[in-house]
Amino acid sequence: MLAGHDSHYVHIVWLVASLFGIAAVVALAVIYRRAARRHELEQAEQIIAEHDGPSD
Amino acid sequence: METNRLSQLMTLACGNPLARPTTRSHETMLAVLAIVSALVLASLWGVAAGSASASLAVANSYKVPMVILLSALTALPAGLVALRLTNAKLSAVELTSAFALAIFGGTLVLATLAPVVAIYYHTSSKAGVPVAMGSVFIALGTATLLFGRSVARRVLEKTGDATSGRAASLFAVVVLVTLFVAALVQYVALASPIIGEVTRFDGGVDSMFVR
């Protein structure tokens, strides 16, 4: 029993908190995919710059 | 590729710089990977701590990572605000990344101690719970040290001076760690039982200070 609330109330609070956690995991997946895409682009740009470098 | 990233994660957690300088996107990727790895490692400890019954072990494999993730999410905004208000030299992404690495390091310690927790829980009536609790405190201590070291190193890299701007960044570290622990205590109470026996932490902060 937390703060005088019954176990059902505490269980609901835990479920709501868990939903926030699950949403955070989904957000992390989206952030990772975006960052991975940007990183690939940066790597490609770097390779092109290295390739073009000596001819300049 | 992912194995390579995990080894990069370990390199950073050990306090060593990467061979190639990281871009912001690469740092974000490593931070997310650190959090996801930390959740898996925490899940291992949860299974060990709840191995008294199959249902508790299964429930812990979800509850323990969720408690850590929620505590981090609860503490992070205050740490970022503290960082801004103190006009620290560190950026929000860098602080978040260091925090994620520290959580990874802490949960790595938890997972390493998980077999010890499991064997003591099944073979000792007196030491089982203290060993489980002790492993949590060791992990928290390790994570705090890693966080402080990581932030101090980043400030040094940015400013080139070991003292300039370090106090402001370390203040954000103190705020983050304090709020992480404060949130952790209450989330543990919400998710209890995590360990098969009643502990002082099952009732949250209210039961911790009751004599």
Contacts between the chains, C-beta under 8 A, distances in Angstrom:
chain1	res1	chain2	res2	distance
A	1	B	203	7.6
A	2	B	186	8.0
A	2	B	189	5.6
A	2	B	190	7.1
A	2	B	203	6.8
A	2	B	204	5.5
A	2	B	206	7.3
A	3	B	204	8.0
A	3	B	206	7.1
A	10	B	190	6.3
A	13	B	190	6.0
A	14	B	190	4.6
A	14	B	191	6.1
A	17	B	66	7.8
A	17	B	70	5.6
A	17	B	187	7.0
A	17	B	190	6.4
A	18	B	66	5.8
A	18	B	70	8.0
A	20	B	70	6.7
A	20	B	73	7.0
A	21	B	66	4.7
A	21	B	69	5.1
A	21	B	70	5.1
A	21	B	73	7.4
A	24	B	69	6.1
A	24	B	70	8.0
A	24	B	73	5.6
A	25	B	39	7.8
A	25	B	69	7.3
A	28	B	32	5.1
A	28	B	35	6.1
A	28	B	36	6.8
A	31	B	28	6.4
A	31	B	32	5.7
A	32	B	28	7.7
A	32	B	29	6.1
A	32	B	32	4.2
A	32	B	33	7.3
A	32	B	36	8.0
A	35	B	25	4.5
A	35	B	26	7.6
A	35	B	28	4.0
A	35	B	29	4.5
A	35	B	32	7.0
A	36	B	25	7.7
A	36	B	29	5.8
A	38	B	25	4.0
A	39	B	23	6.8
A	39	B	25	4.3
A	39	B	26	5.3
A	39	B	29	6.0
A	42	B	23	5.5
A	42	B	25	6.2
A	42	B	26	7.9
